Amino acid sequence: MISFTLNEKVIEVDADPSMPLLWALRDLLDMTGTKYGCGIAQCGACTVHMDGNAVRSCVMPLSAVAGKKIKTIEGLPSDASHVIQQAWLEHNVPQCGYCQSGQIMSAVALLESNPNPDDAAIDTAMQGNICRCGTYPRIKAAIKDAAK
Ligand code: FES
């Protein structure tokens, strides 16, 4: 059994400790908001927070998650009242939407560590999140708005 906090609730997962967190979230815990893109920490679709930091859940073994606080996209307000969710809606950021939960989790982690990021800080924080539709300008505009 591996125990950790998932979106403010302490849970136990009966799984191989080498199983990536992404697999546990999606296949064992029915948390499908976090997406599988590449599986090798290259695209950012699987981004969640571990103790407040953005991490790639596709390469994070459950053994490394024990005792930690994990937050997924489902951990954000369901009424979309978070300032980043509001900015995303205002700017109509998503196109196909597949990468967006990862984008949002990276953006939320950025603002939690740096409430007033400049362009360079936004670029650095978001560079690991790839969007095939090219929504980057809207992502940047939304983050800037949310930071106001
Ligand atoms: Fe984890 Fe692409 S699925 S970074």
Backbone and ligand atoms as CSV (ligand in chain L), in Angstrom:
chain,resi,resn,atom,element,x,y,z
A,1,MET,N,N,0.832,-1.203,0.000
A,1,MET,CA,C,0.000,0.000,0.000
A,1,MET,C,C,0.869,1.257,0.000
A,2,ILE,N,N,0.512,2.166,-0.850
A,2,ILE,CA,C,1.220,3.449,-0.871
A,2,ILE,C,C,0.216,4.533,-0.522
A,3,SER,N,N,0.582,5.321,0.475
A,3,SER,CA,C,-0.343,6.347,0.961
A,3,SER,C,C,0.169,7.729,0.579
A,4,PHE,N,N,-0.720,8.563,0.096
A,4,PHE,CA,C,-0.383,9.960,-0.167
A,4,PHE,C,C,-1.657,10.797,-0.144
A,5,THR,N,N,-1.485,12.101,-0.190
A,5,THR,CA,C,-2.644,13.000,-0.180
A,5,THR,C,C,-2.964,13.382,-1.622
A,6,LEU,N,N,-4.191,13.126,-2.026
A,6,LEU,CA,C,-4.617,13.460,-3.380
A,6,LEU,C,C,-5.753,14.472,-3.284
A,7,ASN,N,N,-5.487,15.666,-3.769
A,7,ASN,CA,C,-6.485,16.734,-3.722
A,7,ASN,C,C,-7.113,16.847,-2.334
A,8,GLU,N,N,-6.219,16.950,-1.339
A,8,GLU,CA,C,-6.607,17.207,0.061
A,8,GLU,C,C,-7.150,15.987,0.800
A,9,LYS,N,N,-7.183,14.833,0.153
A,9,LYS,CA,C,-7.705,13.645,0.825
A,9,LYS,C,C,-6.597,12.593,0.908
A,10,VAL,N,N,-6.401,12.022,2.092
A,10,VAL,CA,C,-5.383,10.982,2.220
A,10,VAL,C,C,-5.945,9.691,1.630
A,11,ILE,N,N,-5.184,9.079,0.725
A,11,ILE,CA,C,-5.660,7.853,0.094
A,11,ILE,C,C,-4.562,6.780,0.162
A,12,GLU,N,N,-4.968,5.548,-0.105
A,12,GLU,CA,C,-4.019,4.444,-0.197
A,12,GLU,C,C,-4.225,3.762,-1.529
A,13,VAL,N,N,-3.112,3.427,-2.170
A,13,VAL,CA,C,-3.185,2.746,-3.461
A,13,VAL,C,C,-2.441,1.425,-3.343
A,14,ASP,N,N,-3.096,0.375,-3.780
A,14,ASP,CA,C,-2.478,-0.944,-3.778
A,14,ASP,C,C,-1.934,-1.197,-5.175
A,15,ALA,N,N,-0.658,-0.863,-5.366
A,15,ALA,CA,C,-0.075,-0.983,-6.704
A,15,ALA,C,C,1.430,-1.154,-6.587
A,16,ASP,N,N,2.029,-1.592,-7.707
A,16,ASP,CA,C,3.478,-1.730,-7.779
A,16,ASP,C,C,4.116,-0.346,-7.546
A,17,PRO,N,N,5.079,-0.253,-6.625
A,17,PRO,CA,C,5.704,1.050,-6.347
A,17,PRO,C,C,6.383,1.673,-7.563
A,18,SER,N,N,6.674,0.861,-8.577
A,18,SER,CA,C,7.310,1.428,-9.769
A,18,SER,C,C,6.287,1.977,-10.767
A,19,MET,N,N,4.994,1.750,-10.480
A,19,MET,CA,C,3.961,2.274,-11.392
A,19,MET,C,C,4.020,3.801,-11.421
A,20,PRO,N,N,4.042,4.398,-12.612
A,20,PRO,CA,C,4.014,5.865,-12.655
A,20,PRO,C,C,2.713,6.404,-12.073
A,21,LEU,N,N,2.828,7.539,-11.400
A,21,LEU,CA,C,1.662,8.181,-10.801
A,21,LEU,C,C,0.545,8.384,-11.824
A,22,LEU,N,N,0.904,8.732,-13.049
A,22,LEU,CA,C,-0.126,8.979,-14.075
A,22,LEU,C,C,-1.012,7.750,-14.277
A,23,TRP,N,N,-0.403,6.582,-14.297
A,23,TRP,CA,C,-1.171,5.349,-14.492
A,23,TRP,C,C,-2.124,5.138,-13.309
A,24,ALA,N,N,-1.607,5.364,-12.100
A,24,ALA,CA,C,-2.445,5.181,-10.908
A,24,ALA,C,C,-3.612,6.158,-10.933
A,25,LEU,N,N,-3.318,7.420,-11.281
A,25,LEU,CA,C,-4.391,8.417,-11.314
A,25,LEU,C,C,-5.491,7.999,-12.286
A,26,ARG,N,N,-5.083,7.656,-13.493
A,26,ARG,CA,C,-6.064,7.414,-14.554
A,26,ARG,C,C,-6.736,6.042,-14.445
A,27,ASP,N,N,-5.918,5.007,-14.169
A,27,ASP,CA,C,-6.451,3.646,-14.247
A,27,ASP,C,C,-6.979,3.115,-12.919
A,28,LEU,N,N,-6.406,3.580,-11.800
A,28,LEU,CA,C,-6.831,3.046,-10.504
A,28,LEU,C,C,-7.720,4.014,-9.734
A,29,LEU,N,N,-7.553,5.297,-9.961
A,29,LEU,CA,C,-8.246,6.282,-9.131
A,29,LEU,C,C,-9.305,7.078,-9.892
A,30,ASP,N,N,-9.469,6.763,-11.184
A,30,ASP,CA,C,-10.519,7.400,-11.976
A,30,ASP,C,C,-10.364,8.913,-12.070
A,31,MET,N,N,-9.132,9.358,-12.046
A,31,MET,CA,C,-8.836,10.795,-12.187
A,31,MET,C,C,-8.277,11.003,-13.597
A,32,THR,N,N,-9.169,11.179,-14.537
A,32,THR,CA,C,-8.740,11.176,-15.940
A,32,THR,C,C,-8.499,12.574,-16.512
A,33,GLY,N,N,-8.556,13.589,-15.659
A,33,GLY,CA,C,-8.265,14.941,-16.134
A,33,GLY,C,C,-6.798,15.110,-16.531
A,34,THR,N,N,-5.925,14.338,-15.918
A,34,THR,CA,C,-4.501,14.375,-16.234
A,34,THR,C,C,-4.258,13.470,-17.431
A,35,LYS,N,N,-3.581,13.990,-18.438
A,35,LYS,CA,C,-3.494,13.283,-19.725
A,35,LYS,C,C,-2.141,12.635,-19.980
A,36,TYR,N,N,-2.196,11.586,-20.790
A,36,TYR,CA,C,-0.984,10.925,-21.273
A,36,TYR,C,C,-0.662,11.471,-22.660
A,37,GLY,N,N,0.545,12.013,-22.796
A,37,GLY,CA,C,0.957,12.495,-24.111
A,37,GLY,C,C,2.114,11.695,-24.651
A,38,CYS,N,N,3.247,11.749,-23.953
A,38,CYS,CA,C,4.466,11.116,-24.477
A,38,CYS,C,C,4.975,9.993,-23.589
A,39,GLY,N,N,4.751,10.102,-22.291
A,39,GLY,CA,C,5.223,9.079,-21.366
A,39,GLY,C,C,6.703,9.178,-21.027
A,40,ILE,N,N,7.377,10.195,-21.546
A,40,ILE,CA,C,8.820,10.324,-21.288
A,40,ILE,C,C,9.213,11.741,-20.845
A,41,ALA,N,N,8.302,12.405,-20.156
A,41,ALA,CA,C,8.597,13.720,-19.565
A,41,ALA,C,C,8.962,14.788,-20.596
A,42,GLN,N,N,8.388,14.670,-21.795
A,42,GLN,CA,C,8.758,15.626,-22.844
A,42,GLN,C,C,7.630,16.579,-23.246
A,43,CYS,N,N,6.392,16.302,-22.852
A,43,CYS,CA,C,5.288,17.116,-23.403
A,43,CYS,C,C,4.520,17.925,-22.367
A,44,GLY,N,N,4.503,17.485,-21.124
A,44,GLY,CA,C,3.827,18.244,-20.072
A,44,GLY,C,C,2.344,17.945,-19.902
A,45,ALA,N,N,1.767,17.092,-20.748
A,45,ALA,CA,C,0.329,16.818,-20.647
A,45,ALA,C,C,-0.049,16.215,-19.295
A,46,CYS,N,N,0.888,15.542,-18.677
A,46,CYS,CA,C,0.609,14.806,-17.429
A,46,CYS,C,C,0.956,15.600,-16.176
A,47,THR,N,N,1.140,16.911,-16.314
A,47,THR,CA,C,1.614,17.723,-15.186
A,47,THR,C,C,0.617,17.757,-14.027
A,48,VAL,N,N,1.131,17.473,-12.839
A,48,VAL,CA,C,0.368,17.622,-11.587
A,48,VAL,C,C,1.281,18.351,-10.602
A,49,HIS,N,N,0.764,18.680,-9.443
A,49,HIS,CA,C,1.609,19.277,-8.411
A,49,HIS,C,C,1.992,18.219,-7.385
A,50,MET,N,N,3.259,18.223,-7.000
A,50,MET,CA,C,3.700,17.408,-5.866
A,50,MET,C,C,4.297,18.373,-4.851
A,51,ASP,N,N,3.670,18.446,-3.676
A,51,ASP,CA,C,4.065,19.427,-2.659
A,51,ASP,C,C,4.206,20.828,-3.267
A,52,GLY,N,N,3.289,21.149,-4.154
A,52,GLY,CA,C,3.224,22.507,-4.711
A,52,GLY,C,C,4.053,22.741,-5.962
A,53,ASN,N,N,4.884,21.787,-6.335
A,53,ASN,CA,C,5.707,21.966,-7.530
A,53,ASN,C,C,5.137,21.188,-8.705
A,54,ALA,N,N,5.240,21.771,-9.908
A,54,ALA,CA,C,4.775,21.078,-11.104
A,54,ALA,C,C,5.724,19.914,-11.416
A,55,VAL,N,N,5.160,18.719,-11.549
A,55,VAL,CA,C,5.970,17.537,-11.883
A,55,VAL,C,C,5.273,16.755,-12.994
A,56,ARG,N,N,6.065,15.921,-13.681
A,56,ARG,CA,C,5.531,15.078,-14.754
A,56,ARG,C,C,5.126,13.729,-14.153
A,57,SER,N,N,3.830,13.492,-14.092
A,57,SER,CA,C,3.363,12.282,-13.415
A,57,SER,C,C,3.660,11.012,-14.208
A,58,CYS,N,N,3.982,11.147,-15.502
A,58,CYS,CA,C,4.257,9.945,-16.311
A,58,CYS,C,C,5.579,9.288,-15.953
A,59,VAL,N,N,6.468,10.051,-15.308
A,59,VAL,CA,C,7.767,9.480,-14.938
A,59,VAL,C,C,7.979,9.515,-13.416
A,60,MET,N,N,6.901,9.701,-12.691
A,60,MET,CA,C,6.995,9.782,-11.222
A,60,MET,C,C,6.486,8.475,-10.625
A,61,PRO,N,N,7.400,7.600,-10.170
A,61,PRO,CA,C,6.935,6.322,-9.614
A,61,PRO,C,C,6.180,6.539,-8.305
A,62,LEU,N,N,5.226,5.673,-8.062
A,62,LEU,CA,C,4.444,5.796,-6.827
A,62,LEU,C,C,5.338,5.790,-5.594
A,63,SER,N,N,6.451,5.087,-5.660
A,63,SER,CA,C,7.354,5.039,-4.500
A,63,SER,C,C,7.824,6.436,-4.108
A,64,ALA,N,N,7.941,7.345,-5.096
A,64,ALA,CA,C,8.397,8.707,-4.819
A,64,ALA,C,C,7.260,9.610,-4.352
A,65,VAL,N,N,6.045,9.095,-4.441
A,65,VAL,CA,C,4.866,9.901,-4.126
A,65,VAL,C,C,4.403,9.661,-2.680
A,66,ALA,N,N,4.865,8.572,-2.089
A,66,ALA,CA,C,4.425,8.209,-0.732
A,66,ALA,C,C,4.616,9.375,0.223
A,67,GLY,N,N,3.558,9.705,0.942
A,67,GLY,CA,C,3.625,10.767,1.954
A,67,GLY,C,C,3.558,12.184,1.403
A,68,LYS,N,N,3.473,12.301,0.066
A,68,LYS,CA,C,3.473,13.645,-0.539
A,68,LYS,C,C,2.048,14.146,-0.744
A,69,LYS,N,N,1.986,15.444,-1.063
A,69,LYS,CA,C,0.692,16.052,-1.392
A,69,LYS,C,C,0.619,16.213,-2.904
A,70,ILE,N,N,-0.328,15.520,-3.515
A,70,ILE,CA,C,-0.525,15.607,-4.963
A,70,ILE,C,C,-1.789,16.404,-5.239
A,71,LYS,N,N,-1.661,17.309,-6.201
A,71,LYS,CA,C,-2.866,18.018,-6.654
A,71,LYS,C,C,-2.975,17.835,-8.167
A,72,THR,N,N,-4.166,17.427,-8.606
A,72,THR,CA,C,-4.427,17.279,-10.038
A,72,THR,C,C,-5.389,18.382,-10.473
A,73,ILE,N,N,-5.678,18.416,-11.752
A,73,ILE,CA,C,-6.628,19.407,-12.264
A,73,ILE,C,C,-7.972,19.297,-11.535
A,74,GLU,N,N,-8.324,18.089,-11.079
A,74,GLU,CA,C,-9.582,17.917,-10.344
A,74,GLU,C,C,-9.538,18.609,-8.980
A,75,GLY,N,N,-8.343,18.969,-8.533
A,75,GLY,CA,C,-8.189,19.651,-7.249
A,75,GLY,C,C,-8.437,21.144,-7.337
A,76,LEU,N,N,-8.561,21.667,-8.558
A,76,LEU,CA,C,-8.922,23.084,-8.705
A,76,LEU,C,C,-10.436,23.227,-8.529
A,77,PRO,N,N,-10.917,24.433,-8.228
A,77,PRO,CA,C,-12.354,24.595,-7.953
A,77,PRO,C,C,-13.233,24.111,-9.109
A,78,SER,N,N,-14.264,23.328,-8.779
A,78,SER,CA,C,-15.135,22.795,-9.833
A,78,SER,C,C,-16.003,23.880,-10.456
A,79,ASP,N,N,-16.103,25.045,-9.786
A,79,ASP,CA,C,-16.854,26.152,-10.393
A,79,ASP,C,C,-15.943,27.085,-11.189
A,80,ALA,N,N,-14.713,26.626,-11.436
A,80,ALA,CA,C,-13.749,27.390,-12.249
A,80,ALA,C,C,-13.489,28.780,-11.685
A,81,SER,N,N,-13.481,28.901,-10.359
A,81,SER,CA,C,-13.317,30.223,-9.752
A,81,SER,C,C,-11.851,30.603,-9.531
A,82,HIS,N,N,-10.939,29.677,-9.760
A,82,HIS,CA,C,-9.516,30.012,-9.613
A,82,HIS,C,C,-9.146,31.060,-10.658
A,83,VAL,N,N,-8.271,31.970,-10.264
A,83,VAL,CA,C,-7.910,33.081,-11.147
A,83,VAL,C,C,-7.353,32.586,-12.491
A,84,ILE,N,N,-6.645,31.478,-12.486
A,84,ILE,CA,C,-6.126,30.927,-13.750
A,84,ILE,C,C,-7.266,30.341,-14.586
A,85,GLN,N,N,-8.181,29.640,-13.948
A,85,GLN,CA,C,-9.336,29.104,-14.691
A,85,GLN,C,C,-10.138,30.243,-15.316
A,86,GLN,N,N,-10.324,31.316,-14.547
A,86,GLN,CA,C,-11.072,32.473,-15.055
A,86,GLN,C,C,-10.369,33.081,-16.268
A,87,ALA,N,N,-9.058,33.224,-16.165
A,87,ALA,CA,C,-8.287,33.812,-17.270
A,87,ALA,C,C,-8.336,32.903,-18.496
A,88,TRP,N,N,-8.298,31.606,-18.259
A,88,TRP,CA,C,-8.367,30.646,-19.386
A,88,TRP,C,C,-9.703,30.798,-20.127
A,89,LEU,N,N,-10.773,30.954,-19.347
A,89,LEU,CA,C,-12.096,31.114,-19.972
A,89,LEU,C,C,-12.171,32.432,-20.725
A,90,GLU,N,N,-11.675,33.475,-20.093
A,90,GLU,CA,C,-11.735,34.801,-20.697
A,90,GLU,C,C,-10.990,34.849,-22.024
A,91,HIS,N,N,-9.863,34.177,-22.083
A,91,HIS,CA,C,-9.036,34.220,-23.293
A,91,HIS,C,C,-9.345,33.064,-24.259
A,92,ASN,N,N,-10.347,32.272,-23.955
A,92,ASN,CA,C,-10.665,31.109,-24.804
A,92,ASN,C,C,-9.410,30.337,-25.171
A,93,VAL,N,N,-8.613,29.988,-24.174
A,93,VAL,CA,C,-7.286,29.428,-24.447
A,93,VAL,C,C,-7.320,28.105,-25.211
A,94,PRO,N,N,-8.115,27.105,-24.808
A,94,PRO,CA,C,-7.964,25.785,-25.444
A,94,PRO,C,C,-8.416,25.761,-26.899
A,95,GLN,N,N,-7.773,24.901,-27.663
A,95,GLN,CA,C,-8.295,24.598,-29.007
A,95,GLN,C,C,-8.784,23.157,-28.952
A,96,CYS,N,N,-7.920,22.170,-29.150
A,96,CYS,CA,C,-8.401,20.782,-28.978
A,96,CYS,C,C,-8.542,20.439,-27.502
A,97,GLY,N,N,-7.734,21.073,-26.661
A,97,GLY,CA,C,-7.878,20.933,-25.220
A,97,GLY,C,C,-7.021,19.862,-24.569
A,98,TYR,N,N,-6.415,18.997,-25.371
A,98,TYR,CA,C,-5.760,17.822,-24.776
A,98,TYR,C,C,-4.661,18.187,-23.784
A,99,CYS,N,N,-3.866,19.188,-24.110
A,99,CYS,CA,C,-2.716,19.532,-23.263
A,99,CYS,C,C,-3.081,20.449,-22.116
A,100,GLN,N,N,-4.338,20.914,-22.090
A,100,GLN,CA,C,-4.654,22.073,-21.266
A,100,GLN,C,C,-4.644,21.825,-19.758
A,101,SER,N,N,-4.970,20.618,-19.317
A,101,SER,CA,C,-4.896,20.418,-17.864
A,101,SER,C,C,-3.448,20.533,-17.408
A,102,GLY,N,N,-2.530,20.041,-18.216
A,102,GLY,CA,C,-1.113,20.190,-17.886
A,102,GLY,C,C,-0.672,21.638,-17.945
A,103,GLN,N,N,-1.152,22.362,-18.953
A,103,GLN,CA,C,-0.799,23.784,-19.063
A,103,GLN,C,C,-1.290,24.535,-17.826
A,104,ILE,N,N,-2.527,24.262,-17.459
A,104,ILE,CA,C,-3.120,24.970,-16.323
A,104,ILE,C,C,-2.372,24.650,-15.026
A,105,MET,N,N,-2.021,23.388,-14.819
A,105,MET,CA,C,-1.315,23.035,-13.587
A,105,MET,C,C,0.066,23.688,-13.543
A,106,SER,N,N,0.724,23.795,-14.685
A,106,SER,CA,C,2.018,24.497,-14.709
A,106,SER,C,C,1.822,25.975,-14.416
A,107,ALA,N,N,0.771,26.563,-14.997
A,107,ALA,CA,C,0.511,27.988,-14.781
A,107,ALA,C,C,0.171,28.270,-13.312
A,108,VAL,N,N,-0.629,27.403,-12.716
A,108,VAL,CA,C,-0.988,27.592,-11.302
A,108,VAL,C,C,0.262,27.491,-10.426
A,109,ALA,N,N,1.115,26.521,-10.694
A,109,ALA,CA,C,2.354,26.372,-9.911
A,109,ALA,C,C,3.231,27.604,-10.072
A,110,LEU,N,N,3.283,28.137,-11.287
A,110,LEU,CA,C,4.079,29.348,-11.523
A,110,LEU,C,C,3.585,30.493,-10.651
A,111,LEU,N,N,2.284,30.760,-10.692
A,111,LEU,CA,C,1.758,31.902,-9.931
A,111,LEU,C,C,1.865,31.692,-8.419
A,112,GLU,N,N,1.836,30.434,-7.988
A,112,GLU,CA,C,1.984,30.191,-6.553
A,112,GLU,C,C,3.411,30.493,-6.088
A,113,SER,N,N,4.383,30.266,-6.988
A,113,SER,CA,C,5.777,30.530,-6.592
A,113,SER,C,C,6.213,31.941,-6.968
A,114,ASN,N,N,5.541,32.535,-7.954
A,114,ASN,CA,C,5.917,33.871,-8.431
A,114,ASN,C,C,4.647,34.588,-8.901
A,115,PRO,N,N,4.026,35.356,-8.008
A,115,PRO,CA,C,2.727,35.973,-8.333
A,115,PRO,C,C,2.789,37.002,-9.455
A,116,ASN,N,N,3.977,37.536,-9.732
A,116,ASN,CA,C,4.105,38.538,-10.794
A,116,ASN,C,C,5.204,38.165,-11.789
A,117,PRO,N,N,5.018,37.098,-12.531
A,117,PRO,CA,C,6.091,36.656,-13.436
A,117,PRO,C,C,6.229,37.590,-14.640
A,118,ASP,N,N,7.468,37.865,-15.044
A,118,ASP,CA,C,7.671,38.611,-16.288
A,118,ASP,C,C,7.663,37.616,-17.458
A,119,ASP,N,N,7.815,38.144,-18.666
A,119,ASP,CA,C,7.755,37.283,-19.857
A,119,ASP,C,C,8.736,36.120,-19.777
A,120,ALA,N,N,9.945,36.437,-19.338
A,120,ALA,CA,C,10.980,35.398,-19.282
A,120,ALA,C,C,10.603,34.309,-18.283
A,121,ALA,N,N,10.042,34.720,-17.143
A,121,ALA,CA,C,9.657,33.734,-16.122
A,121,ALA,C,C,8.514,32.855,-16.634
A,122,ILE,N,N,7.581,33.471,-17.375
A,122,ILE,CA,C,6.471,32.690,-17.941
A,122,ILE,C,C,7.028,31.692,-18.958
A,123,ASP,N,N,7.914,32.169,-19.832
A,123,ASP,CA,C,8.485,31.282,-20.848
A,123,ASP,C,C,9.218,30.107,-20.201
A,124,THR,N,N,9.986,30.397,-19.161
A,124,THR,CA,C,10.751,29.341,-18.495
A,124,THR,C,C,9.819,28.327,-17.841
A,125,ALA,N,N,8.798,28.829,-17.145
A,125,ALA,CA,C,7.899,27.926,-16.417
A,125,ALA,C,C,7.061,27.072,-17.366
A,126,MET,N,N,6.753,27.617,-18.546
A,126,MET,CA,C,5.815,26.940,-19.440
A,126,MET,C,C,6.516,26.195,-20.576
A,127,GLN,N,N,7.844,26.257,-20.647
A,127,GLN,CA,C,8.523,25.707,-21.827
A,127,GLN,C,C,8.400,24.185,-21.944
A,128,GLY,N,N,8.112,23.518,-20.841
A,128,GLY,CA,C,7.985,22.066,-20.898
A,128,GLY,C,C,6.594,21.587,-21.263
A,129,ASN,N,N,5.680,22.524,-21.515
A,129,ASN,CA,C,4.303,22.156,-21.861
A,129,ASN,C,C,4.061,22.444,-23.343
A,130,ILE,N,N,3.921,21.377,-24.099
A,130,ILE,CA,C,3.781,21.513,-25.544
A,130,ILE,C,C,2.303,21.518,-25.939
A,131,CYS,N,N,1.966,22.366,-26.928
A,131,CYS,CA,C,0.596,22.433,-27.436
A,131,CYS,C,C,0.639,22.295,-28.954
A,132,ARG,N,N,0.057,21.240,-29.466
A,132,ARG,CA,C,0.086,21.007,-30.917
A,132,ARG,C,C,-0.750,22.029,-31.670
A,133,CYS,N,N,-1.747,22.616,-30.994
A,133,CYS,CA,C,-2.592,23.611,-31.659
A,133,CYS,C,C,-1.950,24.993,-31.652
A,134,GLY,N,N,-0.879,25.157,-30.912
A,134,GLY,CA,C,-0.208,26.453,-30.875
A,134,GLY,C,C,-0.959,27.514,-30.112
A,135,THR,N,N,-1.514,27.146,-28.964
A,135,THR,CA,C,-2.262,28.137,-28.175
A,135,THR,C,C,-1.339,29.003,-27.306
A,136,TYR,N,N,-0.058,28.946,-27.562
A,136,TYR,CA,C,0.906,29.642,-26.688
A,136,TYR,C,C,0.602,31.128,-26.466
A,137,PRO,N,N,0.258,31.895,-27.507
A,137,PRO,CA,C,-0.003,33.324,-27.243
A,137,PRO,C,C,-1.163,33.535,-26.267
A,138,ARG,N,N,-2.207,32.701,-26.387
A,138,ARG,CA,C,-3.346,32.862,-25.474
A,138,ARG,C,C,-2.976,32.409,-24.057
A,139,ILE,N,N,-2.171,31.358,-23.968
A,139,ILE,CA,C,-1.706,30.903,-22.646
A,139,ILE,C,C,-0.950,32.025,-21.945
A,140,LYS,N,N,-0.063,32.662,-22.699
A,140,LYS,CA,C,0.762,33.727,-22.106
A,140,LYS,C,C,-0.124,34.914,-21.688
A,141,ALA,N,N,-1.047,35.275,-22.558
A,141,ALA,CA,C,-1.936,36.408,-22.243
A,141,ALA,C,C,-2.780,36.087,-20.997
A,142,ALA,N,N,-3.252,34.860,-20.900
A,142,ALA,CA,C,-4.078,34.470,-19.756
A,142,ALA,C,C,-3.268,34.512,-18.468
A,143,ILE,N,N,-2.038,34.029,-18.514
A,143,ILE,CA,C,-1.198,34.050,-17.302
A,143,ILE,C,C,-0.932,35.490,-16.882
A,144,LYS,N,N,-0.669,36.352,-17.864
A,144,LYS,CA,C,-0.395,37.756,-17.534
A,144,LYS,C,C,-1.624,38.402,-16.898
A,145,ASP,N,N,-2.780,38.111,-17.430
A,145,ASP,CA,C,-4.015,38.643,-16.871
A,145,ASP,C,C,-4.251,38.132,-15.453
A,146,ALA,N,N,-4.031,36.837,-15.273
A,146,ALA,CA,C,-4.268,36.233,-13.960
A,146,ALA,C,C,-3.307,36.803,-12.927
A,147,ALA,N,N,-2.146,37.235,-13.370
A,147,ALA,CA,C,-1.137,37.753,-12.459
A,147,ALA,C,C,-1.404,39.192,-12.034
A,148,LYS,N,N,-2.345,39.850,-12.687
A,148,LYS,CA,C,-2.603,41.270,-12.393
A,148,LYS,C,C,-3.166,41.475,-11.011
L,1,FES,FE1,FE,4.252,13.056,-19.222
L,1,FES,FE2,FE,4.310,13.810,-21.796
L,1,FES,S1,S,2.952,12.391,-20.820
L,1,FES,S2,S,5.430,14.639,-20.132
